[in-house]
């Protein structure tokens, strides 16, 4: 299929040269006073494109969000998909694997949630958890019933290869894949955690475990760098979006999705001669 990864200063290169330390957590371009307006324009266009996607029924869209806690995954999904027909969009959130999921290979639970043709599927966390949180906490592997001895020197590259090959297969068969790492700074994360503690209506968002995970920040950054370099490809690009400003982040994500859908040349299907004959017959009966 034809798919051009939208150009962006936040596109993760396909040559393995991405470095987390060089990735900005704040906007690196100027003139974004109207970013909320830009996001609304993009979501309006996305709504129209989703209708054509559904009518054509030839492509599916998979959007993956990964981030540290409090980066804004949930709010970005709400903002970007606002106004899109719910029947054409599905969101899956992947947390700790169930016993059933652990009885399958690590890609099974996300594979069974892939979007059908004509639909947009969103993964709030994804198969990438298996090379992020599990890499930071390799003791999790002991519960995964893996055959043979676990080799920590090779398992992450093996899993990244499996993910990369599956994404290429999906793209070859009509799935547009866009992956967003919402890159929040450690300082901004702290502010958001404190906000959740200080504001009663945000207390429900706070998880003590999130503060524990924060202690492993450097290990997570290393895991992200390895994962993004291994799997950012023209058919399944990663975008490292600055997440310290939520309005900016949401506008950027929305515009990239819209540009990607424009690149595949979506069109409403053209009726065949047989279809037109049936239309005329129906018109005659109705009139």
Phi, psi and omega in degrees: 000157178269122179211121178254117177301121182304137177292142180193146175295349182255005176293126178285124183303155182269003187254011178080015185265003183292136177230125181303320184297338180265355183275126184283142173260356178236158181306135180256005177236158184256171174080040182243038179295335183252033185298325178295320176297318179296321179295318180295321177297318180295318180292328175296317177295323179296321178300316180293317181294326179297325178295318179291321176303314181294318182294320181289324176053040179241335181237157168236163180234129177243120180244122183249131175244126173230147180185164168290161180301143178074012179285337177111028180299309183298313183293327178291318177299316179298314184291316185288323184267006179300125178093348178285139181305118182301333181289345181253010184219140178223140182240132176236134177247125185252119180245215181298130182299144176279171178297324177296317181294326179288347176274005178233172176293164190292344179269351188298313188292330176276327179300320182288352179251010180295146183289145174286167175301141179086002184233158175256124177249136181239128175255115173269098199070168192193198174300341181291344174302333182286347175240012177243279182297324180288328177291322178289328180235072186298345178297340177299332182300334183295338180268001187265005172056040182284144180285143176074187181278138181278125179253104182291348178279342185235339190297325183289318176296322178298316181291321178296323177296318179298316179297315182298316182291323177295318180296321178295319177299314180297316180297320180297336183252021168105009179263124173275119184247125176230130184235131184239121168262113180276105193268091180266145178280159180296323179294317180293323177300317178301316179300319182288324175297315180296324177298321179293329178281326187276333184255122186303322183283359176246358182303324184296338180282340188281132176236119179307329180298330181298323179291324177297316180295329179301331179296341182257026186308309184298322179294322177294319179298321177296317181296319178298316181301316180295316183292315182294319179295323184283339189231003173279112183224161182305327181273351180206067187287151169259146172235124177267092188270127176303130187243005180289335174247108183296316179301318179295314180302314182295321178296318180296314180299313182299317183292325179294318178297315180298315180299321180295318180291324175297326186291340182265004173065046180299137177215151173294144181296145179269125180298142176281172177300322179295320178298316182296324178295320178292324178299314181296322179295318179294319179299317181298319181291324183284338180256000000 
